[in-house]
Amino acid sequence: MTNSEMTLKLLVDKRDGKVMFAEASKDFVDFLFYILTLPIGSITKLLAKEPLSGSLGDLYQSIENLNNIYILENKTKDTVLNPKSLSYIPNQDLLLLSKDSPTIKKRFYTCSNVNRRCNIVTEEPKSACPNCRYAMSNEMTYFVPEAAKVAATTEVGFVKEVVTYMVRDDLVVQPMSTISAITLLNKLSIKDVCVLGEKEVHFGMAEGLKLLKASLECKNVLTRVFLDSEDQVKIV
């Protein structure tokens, strides 16, 4: 996700005030794919200020408030409060573009015992070496070859940019085509195209958080995020 905001075109049923589908580019589809790679702790953190229907928000808050004296010495609360996605892609995660979200930098540590070479690596600096029990606090330099840097800058995200994508109200994704659009309208029992209208919307940080929350609660995600009770008279 190279831009913090993008534009989507929605096909809307003006009669019922529902989104049929969105015409989306690679960036939006990459964002949807990225949601599935987020650890549950990261999702809860992102929605911490939103009223959650379940108990995960309460659990997250209780862990945040728990005194560190109850945490094992080789562990930190940050492991569960700020977990890292295994599919992290720099500049691709729209949800982490807020000013208070630092860029994740991978750090690796080896055993601090200078008298022996244990050849063990970890991402947890408070871990104890399983061989000699010394602290794994010796930070290593992470080197990225130039070839890998070029590959990362030339092809990022999850899907190819050669086509436009159709994203349905329930977030089902498929390549956009006339046949797929007609098939969907028939499936939704749309007989009169006069009830359909086009709506152009902007998708940024606020909408991203709304979409994340709605995707955990309902099937009509795009309708909940982009339409309100007044939209039916505004759509052309």
N, C-alpha and C positions, 0 to 999 in steps of 0.2 A: 504494500500500500504506500505508494510514493507521495500521495497527496493527502492532506488531512480532511478534505471534503471532496465529494463527487456528486454527480447528478444522475438521477434515475428517471426513466419514463414509466409511468404506471398505466395499465389499462384497467379502468374502473367500471363496475356496474353501478351506474348512477341511481338506479331504482332501489337497490338494496344497500348502497353505500359500502360496497366490498371491492377489494383489489382482486382482479382476475390473475394478473401476473405483472412482473416488472421486467422491462427490457434492460439488461445489465451488462456491464463490461467486465473484463477480467478482474479489475480491482475489487469490485463488490463480491464476486464469486470467491476470490482469494480470501476475502475477509470472512465469508461464511465458512470456508474450509478451516480457517485459522481458529474459529470458535471451538471446533471439535478437538483441537490440540491443547486447549487451555486446561490446566489442572483445576480441580474443583476449588482449591484454596484461592487461586487467582480469580476465579469467577465470583466467589463470595466476597473477596476484597473489592472488586470492581463495583459490586452491587451493594456495598456496605451502607451507603446512604439512601438506598431504595428500600421501601417496605417489602420484605420478603415473606411469602406465605408460609414457608417452612421454618425449620429451626436452625438451619445452617448459619444464619446471621447471628443468632444468639450464641451458638457454639464458637464462632469466629471471635466474637467480642469477649467471651469468657477466657479463651486462650490468650488473647491480647492482654487481658488484665491479670493473668496468672503471674505470680511472682517467679522470677527466674530461679529461685532457690529450689523449686520443685522440678526443674528440668535437668535431665542427665547432663553431666559435665561435657560429654562429647557430642551434645546436641544443642540446637538453638531453636527458639520459637519461630524464627524466620523461615525455617525449613518448611513449615506447614502454612505460615501466614503469607509468605511470598514465594511459593514454589515456582520453579522454572519450567517452561514448556520445552519438551525435547525437540519440538519442531520450530523453535524460535528462529525467525528470519528478520534480520535488521531492516528497519524502515518499512516493514510489511504489516505491523500490528497496529491497526487504527486505534484499538482500545487503550493502547499504552502511550499515546502521543500527548497526554496531558503533561503540564509543566512539572507536576510533583511525581512523575514516574520516570526514574532514571533509566538510562540505557544499560541493558544487561551486558556485563563483560565477563566472559568465562575466565575463571582462575583455577589453577591446578596446584596441588601441594604434594610434596614428598616427605618422607621421614626426616626428622631433624637430627638423627643420630649420625654424626660425622665419622664414626669408627667402623661402620659397616654400610654396605649398599643393599638396601632392601628392595629396591626397584618396584615400589608400590606407589600408585598415584591416587589422589582423592580430590574431591571438590569441597570437602569439609575440613577446614583448618584446625578444628578442635578434636578431630578424630585421633584415636590412638593407633599407632602402627600395629597390625596384627602379629608381626614377627618379633619386634623388640619392645613394643609398648611405648616408644617415644612419641611425642606429639607430631602429627603430620602438618607441620607449620612452615616448612621450607617452600616458599612460593617459587614456581617455575615460570619461565618465559614461554608464552604461547605464540608459536610462529605459524603464520598462514602463508603458504607459497604463493607466488605471483599468479600462477596458473589458476589456483583456487579463487583468488580475488577476482580475476577476470570472469570466471564462470559465474561467480556470485552476482556480479554487476550486469551480466548480459542476460541472465535468465533467472528471475526470482519469482516467488509465489508458488502456486500449485497448478493452475490451469494455463492453457495456451491463449494467446491474444488474437488468434486468427478468426474467431467467430464472436458473434454476440450471443449472450446467454439469456434464457428465459428462466426467471425465478418465480415460482408460484407463491400464493399467499401462505402456504404451509412450508415454504422454503425448499421445496423440491426443485432441483436444478437440472436443466437440460439445454442442449444447443437450440438456439432460436431458429424457427423455420415457419413458413406459412402453414404447412401441414400440421405441425405440432400445435400451433395456435388455434387452428380450426378444430382440431381434435379435442383440445382442452375446453373450448367454448361449448362444443356439443356435449361433452361430459358434464359440464356445469348447467346444461339445459338452457343456454342462451340462444333463443330463437330470433329475437329482434335486435339487430346491431345498433338500433337507434338508442338503446338504453346504455350503450357503452360510451365512455369518454376518456380522454387522455389527460393525465396530470403529471407535470414535471416537478420533482422534489429534490431537495438537497439532503445528502447523507454525510453527517460528520460525527464528532465525538458523542454528542448528546443522543443522536439517533442510534448510534452504535450500541450504547448502553441500554436504550429502550428495546432495541431488537434482541439483545442478549437476554434481557429479563423476560420479554414476551415469548421467546423461543422455549423457555422453560415452563411456561404456563398455559399456552394455547396453540391452536392450529392456524388461526387467522392472524399471523404475525405481522405481515405488511399492512393489513388493514388497521391493526391496533397502533402501529407506529406512525403511519402517515395520514390516516383519515380521522376526522372528527365529525360531529353531527352537522356542521355547517358546510362540509365539503361537497355534499351532493349538488348544491346549487351553484357551486363555483366551477365545477369540472365542465370542460367544453367538449 
